[in-house]
Amino acid sequence: MAERYHVAYGRGEMHFSLPAGMRGTVVTSRELPPLEDPARAVKEALEHPIGSPRLRDMARPGQKVVIIFTDITRASPDHILLPPVLRELEEAGVRDEDITLLCGIGMHRPSTPEEKRIKLGADIVRRYRVMDHAPSDPAMLVDLGTTPSGIPLSVNKLAYEADLLIATGLVEPHQYAGYSGGSKTLAVGAGGEKMIEYTHGPHMLDHPGTRLGRIEGNPFQEAVMEAGRRAGLNFIINAVLDDANRIVAVRAGDPQAAFRELVRIARSIYEVPIDKQYDVVIGGVGFPKDANLYQASRAASYLYFAPTPVVRKGGIIIIAAQCPEGAGEGVGEQRFIKAMREAPDVQAVLKDAREHGYPPGQQRAFVMAKVLEDCPVIVVGSECPEIVRDAKMIPAATMEEALGMAAERLGRHLDVLIVPHAMHTLPIVRGGA
């Protein structure tokens, strides 16, 4: 009987077997025991912050406090992280009406009331002021000048004017920042459109330092940290999750010191060595990243933009993603699909981007065009096959159909890498390609 494999799909899994002649290898992130009592761990992290005083010692009655959190496209467990933070502020005498919870939507669509309740918990939404960032509204932004390398920096005005500025977040592999979390929740989630446009532009994404897993020498990460410094980000509380989105580590404190400690932990989990590049790579996405094609396509680009591409040139990437929201409903998501749909081919997407640049959100078209220039991407099980086609990718109803396509293109005898959670696993080719 053929061996059965699985990858993340929606809130569950997609199961499949490989055809005769295909040899499967599974790679997963390393296991770290999930925290038995996450709420207690958060409390302890706040009691012993890294490189920073305690929040309750930093806060004062009468201060205006802003806490930035990620939107529903990120699995940051804010409903667990935030209650202890808010208790610390209460103990310091900060009034409820002086606290604003700001959803860092970046260039995504505004969050819905229900999504805010899911992220924060109904009690927090009832008790505190909760609002979305507005990246395209000049009246809601503060210009922070430019970095020495010329990157324009701007952030949400409420965040900048806060007496105490806090950010939550998730530390996991990120295609541009190396690892997400730290100052990124502020700098991108609550950044201005021009800053997001520049940091996601072709000059940045073509830079050899802008890579998954890379922090040092990464111009994107350097811009994020500088924005945090200039905006006055005082304190972060971030988590690292396992493949089941359970908290395995949480740290709080100075935005750079706490972030770097969590990156160290995250690398020990997510970065996994492999011996070679593969003919076919199958990646799972899972909730919440497979809500739309804009987010789900990150699985393909993560596998391609690993320090060495996991798939050989001319090979095939297969991702399993439901995409119930189609391409995505936000401004950035619509820019992505429009650019892909209107271009005659991926080379035209790349040429236009390098010659004329693009607005925020459209960088996903540029990134995916770079992937598709070297290898096709098949999307299995999406609820929007016509949108997958518009995005220059190939829809398949089942994994069996996708593997049949791979066999037709590449032959029957193939080495296949299966990455059940492609957003949480960073395969590193030993010695490069």
SVG drawing of the C-alpha trace seen along z (x, -y; Angstrom):
<svg xmlns="http://www.w3.org/2000/svg" viewBox="-18 -66 47 68">
<polyline fill="none" stroke="black" stroke-width="0.4" points="0.0,0.0 1.3,-3.4 2.5,-5.6 0.1,-8.4 1.3,-12.0 -0.5,-15.1 -0.1,-18.9 -2.0,-21.7 -5.2,-22.7 -7.7,-25.2 -8.2,-24.3 -7.4,-20.6 -5.2,-18.5 -5.1,-17.3 -4.1,-13.6 -2.6,-12.0 -0.2,-9.3 2.5,-9.7 2.3,-7.9 4.6,-5.0 8.1,-6.3 8.0,-9.3 10.1,-9.3 8.8,-11.3 10.8,-13.1 9.0,-14.9 10.5,-17.8 9.0,-19.5 10.1,-22.0 11.7,-20.7 9.5,-20.1 9.6,-22.2 7.1,-21.4 4.2,-23.8 3.8,-25.9 1.6,-24.1 0.2,-27.4 0.6,-30.1 -1.1,-32.8 1.3,-32.2 4.2,-32.3 3.1,-35.7 2.8,-37.0 6.3,-35.7 7.7,-37.3 6.2,-40.6 7.6,-40.2 11.1,-39.6 11.4,-41.7 14.6,-41.6 16.6,-44.8 13.8,-46.9 12.0,-47.9 8.6,-46.3 5.6,-47.8 4.0,-48.7 7.2,-50.6 7.2,-52.4 3.5,-53.4 2.1,-56.4 -1.4,-57.6 -2.6,-60.0 -0.4,-58.6 -1.8,-57.9 -0.9,-54.2 -1.2,-52.6 -0.8,-48.9 -0.4,-47.7 -1.5,-44.2 -1.6,-42.2 -4.7,-41.6 -6.4,-38.3 -3.9,-37.2 -1.4,-36.6 -1.8,-33.9 -0.3,-36.0 -2.2,-34.9 -3.2,-38.4 -6.1,-37.1 -3.5,-35.5 -0.8,-38.1 -2.9,-41.2 -4.8,-40.5 -1.7,-40.4 -0.3,-43.5 -3.5,-45.4 -3.4,-44.3 0.1,-45.7 -1.1,-49.0 -4.1,-49.0 -1.8,-48.3 0.2,-51.4 -2.9,-53.5 -3.5,-53.9 -7.2,-54.5 -9.1,-52.3 -10.0,-55.4 -6.3,-56.3 -5.5,-53.0 -6.0,-52.4 -5.6,-49.1 -4.5,-49.7 -4.8,-46.9 -1.8,-47.0 -3.4,-46.1 -0.6,-47.3 -2.1,-47.5 -4.6,-44.7 -8.4,-45.4 -9.8,-46.8 -10.5,-44.2 -14.1,-43.4 -15.7,-43.6 -15.8,-39.9 -12.1,-39.6 -11.3,-42.0 -13.3,-39.9 -11.4,-36.8 -8.0,-38.4 -8.5,-40.2 -11.5,-38.6 -14.9,-40.1 -14.2,-41.5 -11.2,-43.6 -13.2,-44.9 -16.0,-46.0 -13.8,-47.6 -11.2,-49.5 -11.0,-51.6 -10.0,-49.4 -9.4,-50.8 -7.7,-50.0 -4.6,-51.8 -5.2,-53.9 -2.0,-53.7 -3.3,-55.9 -4.6,-58.8 -2.0,-61.5 -3.9,-63.1 -3.2,-59.9 0.5,-59.6 3.7,-61.2 6.7,-61.6 9.9,-60.2 12.3,-61.3 14.5,-58.9 17.1,-56.3 20.7,-56.8 20.0,-54.5 17.1,-56.7 14.1,-54.7 11.1,-57.0 9.7,-56.3 6.3,-57.1 4.0,-55.7 0.5,-56.0 0.0,-59.4 -1.7,-58.0 1.2,-55.5 3.8,-58.2 2.1,-60.6 1.6,-57.9 3.4,-58.4 3.9,-54.6 4.0,-52.5 3.7,-48.7 3.5,-46.1 2.6,-42.5 3.6,-40.0 4.7,-36.7 8.4,-35.7 8.4,-33.4 10.2,-33.2 9.5,-36.2 10.4,-36.6 11.5,-40.2 12.3,-40.8 14.1,-37.5 11.9,-37.0 8.7,-38.8 7.9,-40.3 9.8,-42.9 9.4,-46.4 7.6,-45.1 4.1,-45.2 4.6,-48.9 6.8,-49.7 4.8,-47.8 1.5,-47.1 1.1,-50.7 3.4,-52.3 2.5,-54.8 1.8,-53.7 5.0,-55.3 7.1,-53.5 5.4,-50.2 5.8,-50.9 9.5,-51.5 10.3,-48.6 8.4,-46.2 9.8,-47.7 11.8,-45.8 15.1,-47.4 14.5,-46.0 13.3,-42.6 16.1,-42.2 18.7,-42.9 20.6,-39.7 20.3,-40.5 16.5,-40.5 16.0,-36.8 14.1,-34.4 15.8,-33.8 18.4,-36.6 18.5,-39.4 22.0,-40.9 22.7,-42.8 19.0,-42.7 18.0,-46.3 14.3,-45.5 15.0,-44.5 17.2,-47.5 14.4,-49.9 11.9,-48.2 14.2,-48.6 15.0,-52.2 11.3,-53.0 10.7,-51.5 13.5,-53.6 12.3,-56.9 8.6,-56.2 9.5,-55.6 8.5,-51.9 9.0,-51.3 8.1,-47.6 7.2,-44.4 5.7,-41.1 6.1,-38.4 5.6,-34.7 6.9,-31.8 4.4,-29.1 4.7,-25.5 3.0,-23.9 -0.3,-23.6 -0.1,-27.4 0.6,-26.6 2.9,-28.9 6.3,-27.4 8.1,-30.6 7.2,-34.1 9.4,-37.1 8.8,-40.7 10.9,-43.8 13.2,-46.0 12.0,-45.8 15.4,-44.7 16.8,-42.6 13.6,-40.6 13.2,-40.2 16.7,-38.8 16.2,-36.3 13.0,-35.0 14.8,-34.8 17.4,-32.6 14.6,-30.3 12.7,-30.4 15.8,-29.5 16.3,-26.4 12.8,-25.3 12.0,-26.4 15.4,-26.1 15.8,-22.5 18.7,-21.2 18.1,-19.2 20.6,-17.5 19.6,-18.8 17.1,-20.6 14.0,-18.7 12.1,-18.1 8.8,-18.8 8.0,-20.5 4.6,-20.3 3.8,-22.8 0.8,-23.2 -0.5,-26.6 -3.4,-26.2 -5.5,-28.8 -5.3,-31.8 -2.8,-32.2 -4.8,-30.3 -7.8,-32.7 -6.8,-34.2 -4.4,-33.7 -2.4,-36.8 -1.4,-35.3 -1.4,-31.6 1.1,-32.2 3.6,-33.0 4.1,-29.3 5.4,-29.0 7.6,-32.1 9.0,-31.0 10.1,-27.7 11.7,-29.5 13.3,-32.3 14.9,-30.1 18.6,-30.9 18.9,-28.3 15.7,-27.5 14.3,-24.2 13.0,-23.3 15.4,-23.0 15.1,-25.4 12.4,-24.0 10.9,-22.0 7.4,-22.4 5.9,-23.9 2.6,-22.6 0.7,-24.3 -2.6,-23.3 -4.8,-26.3 -8.6,-26.9 -8.6,-30.7 -12.3,-31.3 -11.7,-35.0 -10.4,-34.6 -7.4,-36.9 -8.2,-38.9 -10.4,-41.9 -7.8,-44.6 -6.2,-47.2 -2.9,-45.4 -4.6,-42.1 -6.5,-43.7 -3.4,-45.3 -1.7,-42.0 -4.3,-40.2 -4.8,-43.1 -1.1,-43.2 -1.0,-39.5 -4.3,-39.4 -3.4,-42.2 0.1,-41.2 0.6,-39.0 3.2,-36.9 5.4,-36.9 8.3,-38.5 6.1,-41.5 5.3,-41.8 9.0,-41.8 9.9,-44.3 7.1,-46.7 8.0,-46.6 11.7,-47.2 11.1,-50.1 8.2,-51.8 7.9,-50.4 4.6,-49.6 2.2,-50.6 2.1,-48.6 0.5,-45.2 1.6,-44.8 5.0,-43.5 3.3,-40.1 2.9,-40.1 6.6,-40.9 7.6,-38.2 5.4,-35.5 6.6,-36.5 10.2,-35.8 9.1,-32.4 7.1,-31.6 9.9,-32.6 11.8,-29.6 9.1,-27.1 5.3,-26.6 3.2,-26.8 0.1,-24.5 -2.6,-25.5 -4.6,-22.5 -8.1,-22.7 -8.7,-26.4 -12.3,-27.7 -11.3,-30.2 -9.6,-28.3 -10.3,-31.1 -8.4,-33.6 -5.5,-31.1 -5.3,-31.1 -5.5,-34.9 -2.5,-34.9 -0.5,-32.8 -0.6,-29.8 -2.3,-26.4 -5.4,-25.2 -5.9,-21.6 -8.9,-20.1 -7.0,-17.3 -3.4,-16.5 -3.6,-13.5 -4.4,-15.8 -1.5,-18.1 1.0,-15.2 -0.3,-13.9 0.6,-17.3 4.0,-17.1 4.6,-13.7 3.5,-14.9 5.9,-17.8 8.9,-16.2 8.5,-12.4 7.4,-9.7 10.6,-9.3 10.8,-12.4 12.2,-13.4 9.4,-15.1 9.8,-17.1 6.7,-17.4 6.6,-20.4 3.3,-20.0 3.6,-23.5 5.5,-25.6 5.0,-28.9 6.6,-27.4 9.4,-25.4 12.5,-26.8 14.4,-24.0 18.1,-24.9 20.0,-23.1 23.4,-22.0 26.2,-23.7 23.8,-25.5 22.7,-24.2"/>
</svg>
